[in-house]
Amino acid sequence: MPSIIAKLYEDAGTKKEYKKTGKYTLPLYETTDPKKKDTPEYCRDITRAAFSMLMQDKNFLPGTAYSYMQTLRDYGNGNQNESKYINMFLNGAPSTSSTPTSSSSDVDGVWTSTAKAKRKALENINTKIVSVATNLMNAIQGIFSVYDENCYVNSVDNSSIEEEERKMYDILFDVKNIDFLKSIKNQYGMDLSGGSQMPSDVTLEELEIYKDMGGFRGEHAIAVEELIKYTELMSDWDSMKKRYVNDIVKLNMISGLSEYDLETCEERWKYCDSGNVTMQYSMDGGFKDAEYGGYFELVKVSKLVQMGFPSKEIIKSAKKYAGMYNNIASLDWGRYTGPSSYDNSLLDMQVPVYHHFWKDCNIDRKLKIKDGYGREINHRIDFGKEIKPISDYRAKKGVEQSEIKTRKRIVYQCSWVVGTDMVYNYGPRPNQSRESKKEPMLPIFVRRGINDDPTMMFGSIIESIIPYLDNLQMAWLKYQDALIKSHPGGWALNLRLLRNLTVGGEEMSELEAFNMFYHTGRLPYQDIPLGERYRGGEVFPIKQIEGNLGALMAVTAEEIHRNLQFIEKATGINPAPLGQTPQEDQTATATRIATAGTNNVLRPLFDDIFSLKEKLADCSSKRIQLLIRNNPASRDAYDRIIGGRKVEMLRQMERNGAEYGMYLETRATDKEIQSLMSAAEEALSPGRDGKIQINLSQWMYIFEQIRSGGNIKKLSRDLSFMIRRNEEMQAQIADRNVQAQAGRQAKQENLKAQQDLILKQADAVKQKDVDNNKARNEAKLEQLKSNLKYKENLMNTKKELLNAISNRRYDRQTSGTGVAAS
């Protein structure tokens, strides 16, 4: 789209109104009551003054630069004005007008139908632009497409840094005293470790590197990082980057804006066309010290109607820009008397709106009163109120008073419909971010490359090769002209030698003789007439004449090739990335080195684009904190992204003074990601010993982190720590298995020994029992024998006694009285 500012520069009415020096001037911010700064009148006056300074070329770019931007873009698109080359080709001088004249308005236009052009056969020349710039842009876009940087957030406030240090040394303590902690756990059942997953041989240097990679970041920093990546995704950074590549190559300048989306209640990044951006002049390429800036955009009249502006102002604005910005040139303005009479012809018209941002300074006044007892009281004072001195009576009592002035730097904003009194979105900018506690940040950012060449306005790649692109187009026209005017060659006929030829009794004309030669390759002729002597001269009747086509083509081809070499030297970009065929004597290694050298040449462009991305991310991270703290709708919106618990945590951390730093890390290439995933898959697969080095949950962690754009360096170290930790765990398990196996073997041997002892004891007891039984049996046998002998003796005694009694009874019977008496 052509520059809005360039059109305003060309408008005679705008120049007359706003180019007058001194008519619109910036006020002294500190001399204005802060209460008046919230009014539309004050903001409109500030914005008008800034616009007047733009029209007076008191900007970081002169007015002519904005129209020149379109020229650079045309060259970059291979769409520059054809009439320039037509005039140079016809007259040897370029056109003095940026638009085609009536005599050279079109490829099929008037200039080719003149008698002079027809005589020169110029109507057959194709004047369409043939440019290598499109190849150049496509090649650079291809290089940038595989290169990007991810935004990472770390905590920079003291409490968060101390917490990260504590985590690091806690882990170091745990891994160095793991045996002691295990003994405490085994003996007392108390787990004093922090559950570290680090290997036991990790060093302090490794932990410090891991900390620098963000390995010990707090959960709140990770939550902010997730929101920044979400903002990048929803802002369609990939499309923005392509537009930035076009701008940095063609203009050596890019611009962006951090803004609040009213529909989603979320933070967004916006691409700003550098041709519609204004900034205060600065020697710094990033405009860090700029106090004001803004951008222009075209707004439809229908939007102004929705805002409720008066009909008179809306119609006046639309009428002012009729015929500009693709608007209808003329309408029946008398029939528009109010909103009910508006039609699509009016509502679809576009008017320029200037969105201006500036750093204002408000003075906060306080009166500090100290009584005779040393007590202090502070009173807020209105801006213009006069402070009366203390009375003599109070002074004698020891009362003292002093005024305290506090300067507050605040970013204000105003959207002004150019050339009217209509303004909206005016006043202090809500939820504004700050580079420090004192200095606020403008929401618009501009990066401009360094240009040390005074002959160039921007110093872009395209601007540096404009002469060679012009030469290429002229060489193309010359090539066609040479092709048309070239002579293909032919044959010269010596009529003297071909005259009076007779073949087979028939006379042959010169033309018939030539046709015979042309088709058969045979030509009978006589060098002298019959009856005459040779008098000198040419003896060949037909001679070929060489054409000039080859020579003319060689000249134009060499000119094209030479300009391509000039483009390579001017840009430092090798022909290989441009799709050209390398030189025959250039090896493959030399081509790869040259291609790598091309990336080095583009390094400043990479740095500018991603420096702007870092600025946008930094501004957004600070604004997101304020949105979560102050805006319930934003809290609900971000609740759906990271969850209510994290949103509440960020809200609490913002109250506690949490601060975040932004840094960029090169996004891993597809090859690096594939290498890391291959390493993770290899670690998940069983090795030669049948063991795996990581488990499935650890592999899923690596996969999810890569898929969400995680830091490849950190993930590589995570994978290394996981493998080392799992190897240690497997080694510990193997040691425990060995110890358990040795214990089981010892237990089996002990059991066997006990069994053998028991068997021996059983055998001893059994033998003892046998011996005891034998002894008892023998004793019993002896006793039995004794008893039997005793019994036998007793029986013998009894028998003897009975025999004795029987004998006595017999004796009594035989003796009579003697027996009775006994």
Order of alpha helices (4+ residues) and beta strands (2+ residues): alpha-alpha-alpha-alpha-alpha-alpha-alpha-beta-alpha-alpha-alpha-alpha-alpha-beta-beta-beta-beta-alpha-alpha-alpha-beta-beta-alpha-beta-beta-beta-alpha-alpha-beta-alpha-beta-beta-alpha-beta-alpha-alpha-alpha-alpha-alpha-beta-alpha-alpha-alpha-alpha
